[in-house]
Amino acid sequence: MTNAMPKASPAAAPLTPALNSPARVLTASLVGTTIEFFDFYVYATAAVLVFPTLFFPNSDPMTALLASFATFSIAFFARPFGAVVFGHFGDRVGRKTTLVAALLTMGISTVVIGLLPSYEQIGVIAPLLLALCRFGQGFGLGGEWGGAVLLATENAPPGKRSWYGMFPQLGAPVGLFLSSGIFWLLLHVMPQEALLSWGWRVPFLASILLIAVGLWVRLSITETPAFQKAIDKHERVEVPVAELFRHHKRSLLLGTFVALATFVLFYIGSAYLLSYNVKVLKIPFTDALEVQLLGSVVFGLFIPLAGKLADRVGRRELLIAVTVLIGLFSFLLPTLMTSGETAIFIFSAASMALMGVTYGLIGTALAAPFPTAVRYTGSSITFNLAGIFGASLAPYIATWLQTTYGMTYVGYYLGLSAVITLLCILLSGKEEV
């Protein structure tokens, strides 16, 4: 008789999921966020160009613009709800499945906007439907961003977390470039009347093709190693959001305001700048879009630079440095915004360079303090709460400050956000950012 245990049959051995290749991971995270941000920014451009006329026609031009910006802000208030719902399933079911659902939610909302009748056709129902679709866009993006960052960072090899974490962040400048570019192209190939009649719908309906590409890429990946390990060790929690508010309140609070300056800077340098150039400086819309296109290119170039530098000098140290620079830049804002078109180009390039550095870091920084079991929910909630405080009303506040008190107060607004962000970074431990 022998004491040797019989060998397990091949059928009894647990199946090990295939590892995602770096190229597949980074492509999936980048393509997904590009599509999401394209959808999101197409709305921002249309909110300046066509929505005041089509959905708020009975108001004076400035009131119509502010009303359009108000619907723009709805998405930011929807994003935390998306973060909680999609974060729950992302931490319970898995990153991959949840990312597919978030992409579909955003995509369907965007396509429906392209099919909406105008105020002239159905009256007050039109802006209400527009607001509902904008809520859907925000709800979808609230679940997308955190999962895309985790898809990248949870597959990152040691010492390259910041580099991997910047890839989903690249989706923002690429999406901004594509959304601005498609409106720039439409303005060159059709008259204003055709654009207002039907041309504005093209970018929204084109999202159908982007969704198909995004789904194909997302469905080709497997679950992240970190989440698979959490499953194997039975580390998942029943209600991730309850766990967060029970044990991680400090990280949620500090993370929200660590990202504040990032959002304020971006929406002053994009949506607000676009409306200021068109409505106040009377720059032709095509020229104003060219400013935004330049900004998106600079934005995209500085994100990988931030990823490389952060892995070498430290993410926290680089985040402190760029936040100080944003604060100093706020003093230049009034001069650059009121000194002609050349200065406007300089403002756009400088603001988007700073934005590229801070945004390239913020994804990895917001995910860092949370354990795997609540990381999807935690990073998503902090990012999207920061969107409420820093982005949702930024174009509205900046427009109101400029018309009521002057451009100097827009600079004060940006400077104050940088001070708050700097204090929260300093209060965070090195492991928390």
C-alpha positions as MATLAB code, in Angstrom:
seq = 'MTNAMPKASPAAAPLTPALNSPARVLTASLVGTTIEFFDFYVYATAAVLVFPTLFFPNSDPMTALLASFATFSIAFFARPFGAVVFGHFGDRVGRKTTLVAALLTMGISTVVIGLLPSYEQIGVIAPLLLALCRFGQGFGLGGEWGGAVLLATENAPPGKRSWYGMFPQLGAPVGLFLSSGIFWLLLHVMPQEALLSWGWRVPFLASILLIAVGLWVRLSITETPAFQKAIDKHERVEVPVAELFRHHKRSLLLGTFVALATFVLFYIGSAYLLSYNVKVLKIPFTDALEVQLLGSVVFGLFIPLAGKLADRVGRRELLIAVTVLIGLFSFLLPTLMTSGETAIFIFSAASMALMGVTYGLIGTALAAPFPTAVRYTGSSITFNLAGIFGASLAPYIATWLQTTYGMTYVGYYLGLSAVITLLCILLSGKEEV';
ca = [
       0.000    0.000    0.000;
       1.282    3.485   -0.806;
       0.609    6.801    0.871;
       1.002    8.767   -2.372;
      -2.012   10.817   -3.307;
      -3.471   10.162   -6.741;
      -2.759   12.862   -9.321;
      -5.622   15.168  -10.063;
      -7.108   14.703  -13.467;
      -6.705   17.566  -15.924;
     -10.448   18.151  -15.782;
     -10.271   18.785  -12.030;
      -7.589   21.473  -12.271;
      -8.883   25.047  -11.948;
      -8.808   27.036  -15.114;
      -6.440   29.989  -15.065;
      -7.706   32.908  -17.115;
      -5.428   34.037  -19.915;
      -3.460   37.143  -19.073;
      -4.202   40.280  -21.040;
      -1.280   41.485  -23.136;
      -0.086   45.040  -22.372;
      -1.112   46.189  -25.863;
      -4.634   44.795  -25.449;
      -5.063   46.310  -21.973;
      -3.852   49.754  -22.935;
      -5.842   49.766  -26.179;
      -9.036   48.749  -24.385;
      -8.616   51.433  -21.711;
      -7.735   54.149  -24.249;
     -10.375   53.311  -26.869;
     -13.142   53.110  -24.271;
     -12.419   56.456  -22.636;
     -11.901   58.097  -26.044;
     -15.411   57.088  -27.070;
     -16.907   58.145  -23.751;
     -15.203   61.541  -23.788;
     -15.998   62.086  -27.471;
     -19.675   61.643  -26.619;
     -19.334   63.888  -23.584;
     -17.503   66.735  -25.373;
     -19.689   66.660  -28.464;
     -22.424   67.867  -26.142;
     -20.173   70.643  -24.752;
     -19.470   71.947  -28.260;
     -23.123   71.768  -29.287;
     -24.089   73.517  -26.027;
     -22.264   76.599  -27.330;
     -22.944   76.264  -31.054;
     -26.530   75.055  -31.572;
     -28.420   74.174  -28.381;
     -29.138   77.779  -27.273;
     -30.912   78.345  -30.614;
     -32.609   74.966  -30.968;
     -33.685   74.222  -27.410;
     -33.871   77.640  -25.675;
     -35.005   80.009  -28.457;
     -37.251   82.314  -26.431;
     -34.427   83.701  -24.275;
     -31.959   86.476  -24.957;
     -28.587   85.118  -26.203;
     -26.768   85.197  -22.846;
     -29.688   83.653  -20.931;
     -30.002   80.944  -23.593;
     -26.265   80.189  -23.286;
     -26.509   79.969  -19.491;
     -29.547   77.670  -19.813;
     -27.588   75.494  -22.233;
     -24.676   75.364  -19.773;
     -27.155   74.405  -17.043;
     -28.170   71.289  -18.999;
     -24.444   70.697  -19.613;
     -23.921   70.614  -15.833;
     -26.626   67.962  -15.265;
     -24.242   65.230  -16.385;
     -21.826   66.015  -13.574;
     -24.544   65.558  -10.973;
     -25.478   62.247  -12.615;
     -21.906   60.954  -12.581;
     -21.726   60.078   -8.844;
     -24.922   58.015   -9.223;
     -23.281   56.173  -12.101;
     -20.172   55.746   -9.986;
     -22.172   54.118   -7.172;
     -24.234   51.820   -9.421;
     -21.505   50.760  -11.839;
     -18.924   50.781   -9.059;
     -21.042   48.297   -7.098;
     -21.116   45.864  -10.012;
     -17.503   46.584  -10.911;
     -16.424   45.580   -7.406;
     -18.877   42.680   -7.172;
     -19.135   41.231  -10.698;
     -15.996   42.438  -12.429;
     -14.322   45.275  -14.298;
     -14.910   43.943  -17.824;
     -18.689   43.384  -17.716;
     -19.291   46.698  -15.982;
     -17.216   48.620  -18.513;
     -19.291   47.186  -21.353;
     -22.529   48.260  -19.621;
     -21.188   51.777  -18.977;
     -20.154   52.167  -22.611;
     -23.627   51.157  -23.800;
     -25.328   53.580  -21.382;
     -23.282   56.519  -22.615;
     -23.581   55.513  -26.264;
     -27.352   55.081  -26.278;
     -27.860   58.435  -24.524;
     -25.662   60.163  -27.101;
     -27.411   58.623  -30.101;
     -30.833   59.592  -28.723;
     -29.690   63.241  -28.451;
     -29.026   63.108  -32.189;
     -32.650   62.066  -32.752;
     -34.355   64.643  -30.507;
     -36.905   67.089  -31.966;
     -36.242   70.786  -31.307;
     -38.182   73.301  -29.200;
     -39.913   74.540  -32.336;
     -41.302   71.059  -32.955;
     -42.458   69.921  -29.491;
     -42.047   72.938  -27.216;
     -40.818   72.669  -23.652;
     -40.618   68.873  -23.850;
     -37.517   69.249  -26.055;
     -35.181   70.752  -23.421;
     -36.560   68.296  -20.838;
     -35.650   65.351  -23.077;
     -32.258   66.933  -23.724;
     -31.677   67.181  -19.965;
     -32.710   63.533  -19.519;
     -30.261   62.368  -22.183;
     -27.524   64.493  -20.660;
     -28.216   62.763  -17.350;
     -27.774   59.423  -19.138;
     -24.428   60.570  -20.543;
     -23.216   61.517  -17.091;
     -24.511   58.297  -15.564;
     -22.567   56.257  -18.124;
     -19.345   58.231  -17.780;
     -19.619   57.937  -13.997;
     -19.170   54.195  -14.361;
     -16.696   54.252  -17.235;
     -13.779   56.251  -15.914;
     -12.970   54.298  -12.751;
     -13.149   50.952  -14.520;
     -10.899   52.100  -17.369;
      -8.260   53.346  -14.924;
      -8.383   50.074  -12.980;
      -8.205   48.044  -16.170;
      -4.876   49.755  -16.838;
      -3.385   50.068  -13.339;
      -4.409   46.594  -12.106;
      -2.588   45.110  -15.079;
       0.498   47.313  -14.629;
       3.882   45.733  -13.857;
       5.819   47.022  -10.811;
       7.178   50.541  -11.231;
       4.910   51.400  -14.168;
       1.580   52.147  -12.519;
       1.606   55.860  -13.385;
       2.610   55.083  -16.980;
      -0.215   52.553  -17.408;
      -2.645   54.832  -15.544;
      -2.147   57.672  -18.002;
      -3.434   55.659  -20.996;
      -7.151   55.917  -20.131;
      -6.525   59.605  -19.407;
      -5.425   60.069  -23.015;
      -9.024   59.399  -23.998;
      -9.957   62.907  -22.829;
      -7.728   64.890  -25.246;
      -8.345   62.453  -28.104;
     -12.107   62.685  -27.533;
     -11.884   66.484  -27.311;
      -9.878   66.633  -30.557;
     -12.334   64.389  -32.407;
     -15.434   66.195  -31.141;
     -14.032   69.644  -31.967;
     -12.673   68.377  -35.269;
     -15.971   66.962  -36.485;
     -17.792   70.248  -35.798;
     -14.940   72.163  -37.468;
     -15.339   69.926  -40.523;
     -19.123   70.330  -40.591;
     -18.799   74.120  -40.482;
     -16.520   73.959  -43.527;
     -18.703   71.684  -45.663;
     -22.207   73.023  -44.987;
     -23.900   76.390  -44.466;
     -24.994   77.529  -41.007;
     -28.650   76.879  -41.869;
     -27.971   73.235  -42.728;
     -25.920   72.783  -39.557;
     -28.774   74.082  -37.415;
     -31.338   72.083  -39.377;
     -29.725   68.638  -39.378;
     -25.922   68.756  -39.518;
     -25.482   69.046  -35.738;
     -27.006   65.579  -35.392;
     -24.184   63.886  -37.332;
     -21.617   63.731  -34.455;
     -24.199   62.282  -32.078;
     -25.410   59.635  -34.523;
     -21.826   58.780  -35.515;
     -21.414   57.482  -31.981;
     -23.072   54.249  -33.164;
     -19.907   53.330  -35.080;
     -17.677   54.219  -32.140;
     -19.764   52.102  -29.777;
     -19.356   49.089  -32.055;
     -15.574   49.503  -32.046;
     -15.504   50.003  -28.279;
     -17.584   46.901  -27.601;
     -15.382   44.772  -29.851;
     -12.261   45.894  -27.996;
     -13.785   45.597  -24.513;
     -15.212   42.114  -25.104;
     -11.784   40.818  -26.154;
     -10.177   41.302  -22.728;
     -10.242   39.144  -19.592;
     -10.652   40.182  -15.965;
      -7.789   42.038  -14.239;
      -5.369   39.940  -12.108;
      -6.058   42.048   -8.997;
      -9.820   41.489   -9.198;
      -9.369   37.795   -9.947;
      -7.207   37.532   -6.828;
      -9.931   39.259   -4.786;
     -12.413   36.624   -6.035;
     -10.060   33.743   -5.209;
      -9.432   35.089   -1.682;
     -13.129   35.879   -1.076;
     -12.316   39.549   -0.451;
     -15.334   41.056   -2.184;
     -17.777   42.954    0.031;
     -21.559   42.885   -0.191;
     -22.137   46.645   -0.531;
     -18.955   48.473   -1.639;
     -20.387   51.977   -1.175;
     -21.342   51.207    2.441;
     -17.854   49.855    3.073;
     -16.374   53.037    1.625;
     -18.338   55.401    3.829;
     -17.693   53.186    6.845;
     -13.922   52.868    6.520;
     -12.638   55.239    3.804;
     -14.376   58.589    4.380;
     -11.095   60.489    4.667;
      -9.807   59.168    1.338;
     -13.114   60.032   -0.345;
     -13.066   63.599    0.976;
      -9.424   64.337    0.224;
      -9.562   62.632   -3.178;
     -12.529   64.751   -4.229;
     -10.647   67.991   -3.657;
      -7.274   66.667   -4.842;
      -8.936   66.633   -8.284;
     -10.714   70.008   -7.907;
      -8.166   72.204   -9.710;
      -7.894   69.660  -12.522;
     -11.577   70.027  -13.365;
     -11.808   73.797  -12.935;
      -8.760   74.332  -15.167;
     -10.052   72.044  -17.884;
     -13.538   73.477  -18.193;
     -12.302   77.055  -18.110;
      -9.807   76.141  -20.836;
     -12.347   74.276  -22.988;
     -16.133   74.878  -22.725;
     -15.879   78.352  -21.180;
     -13.050   79.465  -23.484;
     -15.037   78.323  -26.521;
     -18.111   80.312  -25.506;
     -16.006   83.367  -24.527;
     -14.254   83.393  -27.897;
     -17.519   83.141  -29.827;
     -19.898   85.228  -27.715;
     -17.600   87.916  -26.279;
     -14.589   88.233  -28.594;
     -16.773   87.485  -31.658;
     -14.166   85.136  -33.066;
     -15.594   83.032  -35.939;
     -16.644   79.661  -34.642;
     -14.252   77.809  -36.938;
     -11.345   79.842  -35.549;
     -12.550   79.231  -31.988;
     -12.625   75.497  -32.686;
      -9.063   75.705  -34.035;
      -7.994   77.138  -30.671;
      -9.641   74.162  -28.993;
      -8.033   71.715  -31.418;
      -4.607   73.155  -30.618;
      -5.350   72.873  -26.917;
      -6.397   69.228  -27.233;
      -3.119   68.361  -29.015;
      -1.033   70.035  -26.293;
      -3.199   68.356  -23.664;
      -2.528   64.947  -25.205;
       1.234   65.494  -25.516;
       1.705   66.320  -21.839;
      -0.213   63.323  -20.450;
       2.452   60.704  -21.365;
       5.131   63.100  -20.153;
       3.399   63.142  -16.765;
       3.206   59.337  -16.708;
       6.935   58.974  -17.357;
       7.976   61.666  -14.876;
       5.705   60.379  -12.106;
       7.297   56.912  -12.144;
      10.724   58.559  -11.850;
      10.317   61.502   -9.445;
       7.152   60.476   -7.594;
       3.476   61.024   -8.382;
       2.769   63.079   -5.255;
       5.743   65.393   -5.763;
       4.819   66.048   -9.391;
       1.171   66.656   -8.469;
       2.232   69.247   -5.878;
       4.464   71.015   -8.414;
       1.838   71.233  -11.142;
      -0.834   72.447   -8.694;
       1.475   75.294   -7.628;
       1.956   76.157  -11.315;
      -1.823   76.209  -11.854;
      -2.130   78.658   -8.959;
       0.542   80.916  -10.480;
      -1.075   80.634  -13.899;
      -4.349   81.982  -12.481;
      -2.681   85.395  -12.138;
      -1.911   85.405  -15.878;
      -5.430   84.354  -16.885;
      -7.045   87.855  -16.974;
      -4.244   89.325  -19.103;
      -4.132   86.460  -21.586;
      -7.911   86.334  -21.970;
      -8.207   90.045  -22.758;
      -5.168   90.670  -25.001;
      -6.303   89.467  -28.421;
      -6.311   86.260  -30.445;
      -2.584   85.517  -30.146;
      -2.823   85.688  -26.357;
      -5.869   83.402  -26.501;
      -3.791   80.773  -28.317;
      -1.082   81.131  -25.665;
      -3.689   80.773  -22.911;
      -5.126   77.629  -24.518;
      -1.716   76.013  -25.000;
      -0.484   76.868  -21.491;
      -3.668   75.813  -19.707;
      -3.822   72.513  -21.600;
      -0.120   71.794  -20.952;
      -0.775   72.144  -17.218;
      -3.943   70.144  -17.644;
      -2.056   67.327  -19.352;
       0.307   66.963  -16.404;
      -2.320   67.080  -13.656;
      -4.826   64.916  -15.546;
      -2.195   62.357  -16.456;
      -1.570   61.822  -12.731;
      -5.036   62.076  -11.276;
      -6.372   58.665  -12.352;
      -3.672   56.663  -10.598;
      -3.689   59.064   -7.631;
      -7.421   58.646   -6.967;
      -7.274   54.838   -7.217;
      -4.219   54.500   -4.937;
      -5.796   54.750   -1.442;
      -8.523   52.126   -1.941;
      -8.201   48.319   -1.564;
      -9.200   46.129   -4.521;
     -12.594   45.210   -3.054;
     -13.847   48.829   -3.168;
     -11.414   50.424   -5.610;
     -13.821   50.720   -8.555;
     -16.453   52.422   -6.418;
     -13.987   54.553   -4.447;
     -12.002   55.937   -7.361;
     -15.181   56.536   -9.391;
     -16.962   58.401   -6.594;
     -13.992   60.677   -5.820;
     -13.454   61.481   -9.500;
     -17.112   62.241  -10.097;
     -17.673   64.213   -6.898;
     -14.716   66.322   -8.012;
     -16.586   66.740  -11.280;
     -19.562   68.228   -9.414;
     -17.498   70.689   -7.390;
     -14.911   71.490  -10.044;
     -16.522   71.011  -13.453;
     -20.319   70.947  -13.417;
     -20.769   74.683  -12.975;
     -17.320   75.896  -14.069;
     -18.454   77.305  -17.458;
     -21.537   78.814  -15.794;
     -19.588   80.321  -12.860;
     -16.820   81.649  -15.098;
     -19.360   83.233  -17.476;
     -21.252   84.798  -14.564;
     -18.072   86.105  -12.890;
     -16.800   87.563  -16.157;
     -20.061   89.371  -16.972;
     -20.692   90.527  -13.387;
     -17.251   91.347  -11.974;
     -14.763   91.030  -14.830;
     -12.139   88.561  -15.991;
      -9.933   89.089  -12.930;
     -12.461   87.177  -10.839;
     -12.292   84.211  -13.202;
      -8.574   84.120  -12.343;
      -9.418   84.256   -8.627;
     -11.781   81.323   -9.139;
      -9.047   79.194  -10.700;
      -6.497   80.286   -8.083;
      -8.790   79.373   -5.195;
      -9.347   75.898   -6.627;
      -5.565   75.398   -6.853;
      -5.094   76.423   -3.199;
      -7.781   73.963   -2.044;
      -6.266   71.152   -4.116;
      -2.752   71.850   -2.816;
      -3.918   71.729    0.800;
      -5.647   68.382    0.240;
      -2.571   66.881   -1.433;
      -0.425   67.983    1.501;
      -2.933   66.488    3.950;
      -2.843   63.171    2.066;
      -0.146   60.672    2.926;
       2.332   59.546    0.281;
       0.483   56.252   -0.123;
      -2.827   58.081   -0.648;
      -1.909   59.858   -3.887;
];
